[in-house]
Amino acid sequence: MIDIPAGLVASYESSGGKAAEAFTTALRERAARFLDQWELRLDGPSMNGRCALVLPVLRAGGTSRSSAVESGGRTPAVLKLQDVDEETAGEPVALRAWDGDGAVRLLEADAGTGTLLLERLDAGRALADLPDSREATLVIAQLLARLTTVEAPAGLRRLGDIAAQLLHRTSAVLPRIADPAERRLIADCAAAVREVADEPGDRLLHWDLHFENVLAADRADWLAIDPKPLAGDPSFELLPALWNRFDADEVGWRFDAMTEVLGLDRDRARAWTLGRVLQNALWTVEDGRSPVPEHLEIGRRLRDPR
């Protein structure tokens, strides 16, 4: 029996999914299908992210440039099962384009179900556990500098389209923000996006590279996982590392460090990062909640540098 972690079921139910029993049954059936199809053998307890089941497996007869081959010719890997949506559909496309340079390597993919077979990294050594947050920030910056050298393949979401949608939605959302100072800040974020929206960029972006989405590996110190890729300006990549392990007094240092390592224009980096603040604020307000205080603080510090 394949174990489905309770946290994954709870996340699924909280997002308005079907009954938990139907969800777990379907997930077990899909896992069994790909264990058989890709000749895999379970090799440890189930893991999960917010919306994906991850099973450690051994790949029969598999070869990998990054993992030691077990006795009997089996290679350690992980089977990732997730639903296909606008964010996850591009994951195998991006991983193929990066081909293991700065990111986990893709071994197999099924586009119809979103199921992926990935090289196995060290889940027990995440960048989030590195005590020095500044050192961790530099790791993020160095990974982004490598990942964003790649031109985005055709067919991915495009930052230009996302920016246009954000600006279109802003006028309807602003009146729903009760606090005048917060409303002014979000309006200023939208104004910043207007300044750069006509040059959205064409690089391959991870979109969600924060400390918890970086794991250690045998073949590299650190590798990125779980991209939600799109084509755009690398300046749109900075917010996750400003918010994760949030420290208001460190926002300026992290922003400066990442822009320097990536060689970004500071004004464009500021504008696109305010665009991410805008994006997150629109999501929360449209969902009937208040903007995240940490996001607003990042927005204030970038809008009003000291």
N, C-alpha and C positions, 0 to 999 in steps of 0.2 A: 504494500500500500504506500503510495506517494503521500508524504505529509504536506499539507497546505498550512503554512504558518497563520496563526490567528490574526496577526497584524495585517496580513495581506487581505484576509477576508473582511476585517473591520474597515480597511481603507476602501475596499470595493463597495461595501454597503453604504458607507458615508457619502460616496459619490453618486448614490441613487441607482446602484446596480440591482439586478434581479436577486431573488432569494439566494442566500448563501449556499444552500444545498445544491442548487442547480449550477452555481458558479464553480464550486469545488469539484463536482462531478465532471463538468466539461473540461476543467483544467487537468484533472487526472487523465481523462481520455486523450487529450491532446499530448500530454507528456508521454503516455504509453505509446502513442503513435510514432513520435519522433525518436524515442528510445529504440524502437524497433527499426524504423526507417534508416536511421543513421548509425545503427549498430553500436549503441551506447549501453554502458552499464553504470548504474548508480554507484556513487563513491563518497557518500557522506550525507549529512543532514541537509534538508532544504533550507534555502535562504530566500530573502525577498527584499525588494525595494518598496516604494509606495504603491506601484501598480504592476510589478513583474515578479514571477516566480523564477528562482534561479536554482538549478539542480547541479551539484558537482557530479561529474560523470567521467568515465574512462571510455575513450574512443577506440573501438576495435580496429586494429590495423592502421590507425591514423598516424600521421606524421605531423610534426610541428617544428617550426624553426625557433620556437621560444620555450618549449616545455620538455622536460625530461621524459623519455619514453619508459613506461613501466615494464616490468617483466611480462612476457607474453605479448609484447608489441602493442600495448595500449598506451594512449597518450592522455594525460589529464586535460580536461576541458570543463566548460560549464554550459548547460542548456538553459537558455533564457526564454521564457514564455510570457508574452504580453499581447495585448490587443493592438490592432493597427489603427492609428489615428494620424492626424496631420503632423504630429511631432515624431512619432515612432516610425512612420513609413520611411523616412529618410535615413534611419540609423544604419542599415546595411550599406546604403549608397555611400555614406560618409566613411564608414569603416573600410570599405574596399578602396576608396580614394586614398586614405591615409596609409593603408597597408602596413599597419603596425608601427609606423613612425610617430611616436608620441601618444599612441592610443592602443587599446586592446586590439588584438588581431581577430578578424572574422574568419571562421573556418567553414561554416555552412549557413544558409539562410533560406527561409521559405517565405516569399513575399505575401502569399495569401493569408497566412495566419500571423505573421510578424515574429515567428519563432526563429531564434538564432542559436548557433553553436559557436562559442567563443573560446579563445585560449584561456586557460585558468591562471588568474593572477593570485596574489596573496591577500585574501579577504581579511586576514588578521592584521594587516599593516596598511592602514589608510592614512592619507595625508592629514586628515582631521585629528589624528593622534599625535602629530608632531608638536612638541611643547611650544616652540617658538613660532608664533603666528606670522611674524615677518619673514622668517625663512620659508614658511609654507606659502606665503604670498608670492615670493620669488619663484618657487617651483611652478605655481599656476602660470605666472607670466612667461616663464621659459617654455612651458608646454604650449601655451597659446601662440607664442612666437613661431613655434614649429608647425602647429596645426594650421594656422592661418596663412602660411605660405602657399597652400594648395588652392587652386582655382575651384570654385564650387561646380560640381557636375550639373548637367541640365536636369530639370525636373524637381529641384528642391524648392521649398518655400523661399521667398525673396524678401529681403528687408525693405525694399522699396514698397512692396505691396502692404507689408505689415505697418510701415510708417503711415501710409495713406489711410489705412483703416483706423489707426490710433487717432489721427487728427479728425477723422470723420466722427468718431465716437465721443470725442472730448466735449463737444458742445452740449450733448445730451446729458453727460455725467456731471459736469461742473455744478449745475444747480442743486444736485443731490448731496454735495459736500457742505455740511452745515458750518464748519469753522471757516471764517473768512481768510485767515492766514493760510490754512491748508488749501483752500480753493485758489488763492493767488499763486501758491507754489506750483500746483498742478497746471495752472494756466501758463506759468513761466516755463514749465517743462515742455508743454506743447509748443510754445514759441521757439524754444531751442531746437526742437525737432524740425520745425519749418525751415530753419536756417540751413539744415544739412540734408533734407529729404530728397533733394534733386540729385544727390551723389551718394546712393546707398551702398555702393561697393559690390564686389563680386567674389570675395574670398569665402572659403568653406569655414563656417563658424560652428562651434560646438553648442553654444547658446547657454549651457548650464554647467560650466566648469567651475565648481567650488571644491572645497577641501574634501568633502565626502565622496566626490566623484573622481578621486585619484587614488590608485592602489599601487603598491610596490609589486615588483616582478623580478624573476631571476635574470631576465635579459636586459632590464633597464631599471634605474632607481625608481622611477615613477611613470605610470601610464594613465591616460584618461579613459574613463568608461562612460557609458550611458549618455551619448550625445543626443540632442534634439536639434538636428542640424538645419541650417538655412544659409543662403548666399547673402553676403553683405560685408559691411565695414567691420574690421576687427575691433573698433572702438565700442561696438555693441556688446562685447564680451565681458566687460569689467565688473558689472554690478554683482554677480554671484559671489565673487571673492571679496567684495566690499561688505556684503551683508553676512555671509557665513562667518561664524565666530565673531559676531559684531562687536566692535569697539569704536565708539564715536570718535575718540581722540586719535584713532589710527586711520580713519578714513582718508585723510589727506596724504598720509605717508604711503598707504597702499595704492592710491590713485597715481601718485607721482612715480612710484616704483614700477607699476605696470606700464604706464605710458612710456617710461624711459626704456624698459626692456623690449617692448614691442615696437618702439620707434614711432609712436603715434603723435599726431598733431594734438596738442593739449585742448585747443578749443573744440575740435571735432570730437575728441574723446569725452569732453565734458558734455557736449550736446547729446551724443548718443547714449551716454550713461543716464542723463536726465530723461531720455526717451524710455529707458528701461524702468525708471521710477514711474513715469507716466503709464506704461503698460501694466505694471503691477497694481497701481492705484485704480485704473479703470476696471481691472478684473475684480478687485475686492468690492468696490462701490457697486458695480453691476450685480454682484452677488449679495448685496444687502448688508455689507460689512464696512467698517471704517478702514481707511488705508493703514498699512503696517507702519507703526511709529518709526522703526529703524529705517525703512525706505524713505520716509519723509525727512528724517535727519540727514541721510546721505544726500538727498536732494538739496536741502538747505545749505549743507557745507560745500557742495559743488556750485550752487548758484551764488553763494556769498562767501567766496574763499577769504580766509583770514590772513 
